[in-house]
Amino acid sequence: MRYIYITIIVVVTIILLLFVFENTLSTTVSFFSASVTLPLSIIVLAAYVIGILTGGVVVSSLRALIHGATKK
């Protein structure tokens, strides 16, 4: 089973590296008056990390709300 996990990690890493090397062109993202020009792969990675953080905050807030409601 350990070899299956290692294989999956290697395959995902190869796919991620291919994505990074294929998307090196700079892209400009604008939000209100701010804009940033970065490679597309960095922008996608940043959006992914922001999604992870905001999703974690929402889930932990819901857990605390549910835990507080069931405790009373």
C-alpha positions in Angstrom: 0.0 0.0 0.0 2.9 2.3 0.7 4.1 2.0 -2.9 0.7 3.0 -4.2 0.9 6.2 -2.1 4.4 6.9 -3.3 3.4 6.3 -6.9 0.4 8.7 -6.5 2.6 11.4 -5.0 5.2 11.0 -7.8 2.5 11.2 -10.5 0.9 14.3 -9.0 4.3 16.0 -8.6 5.1 15.3 -12.2 1.8 16.7 -13.4 2.3 19.8 -11.2 5.8 20.4 -12.5 4.5 20.0 -16.1 1.8 22.6 -15.4 4.4 25.0 -13.9 6.7 24.6 -16.9 3.9 24.9 -19.5 2.4 28.1 -18.0 5.4 30.4 -17.7 3.8 33.3 -19.6 3.0 36.3 -17.4 -0.6 37.2 -16.8 -2.0 40.4 -15.3 -4.7 40.1 -12.6 -6.6 43.2 -11.6 -8.7 43.7 -8.5 -10.3 47.2 -8.1 -7.3 49.5 -8.7 -4.6 47.0 -7.8 -3.0 44.8 -10.4 -0.2 42.2 -10.4 1.6 40.5 -13.2 2.9 37.0 -12.4 3.3 33.7 -14.2 -0.1 31.9 -14.6 1.1 28.9 -12.4 1.9 31.2 -9.5 -1.5 32.9 -9.8 -3.3 29.5 -9.8 -1.2 28.4 -6.8 -2.1 31.6 -4.9 -5.8 31.1 -5.7 -5.6 27.5 -4.4 -3.9 28.5 -1.2 -6.4 31.3 -0.6 -9.2 28.8 -1.2 -7.7 26.4 1.3 -7.4 29.1 3.9 -10.9 30.5 3.5 -12.4 27.0 3.4 -10.6 26.1 6.6 -11.9 29.2 8.3 -15.5 28.5 7.2 -15.3 24.9 8.3 -13.8 25.7 11.7 -16.4 28.4 12.2 -19.2 26.1 11.4 -17.8 23.4 13.7 -17.6 25.9 16.6 -21.1 27.1 15.9 -22.5 23.6 15.8 -20.5 22.6 18.9 -21.8 25.6 20.8 -25.3 24.9 19.8 -25.2 21.3 20.8 -23.5 22.1 24.1 -26.4 24.2 25.4 
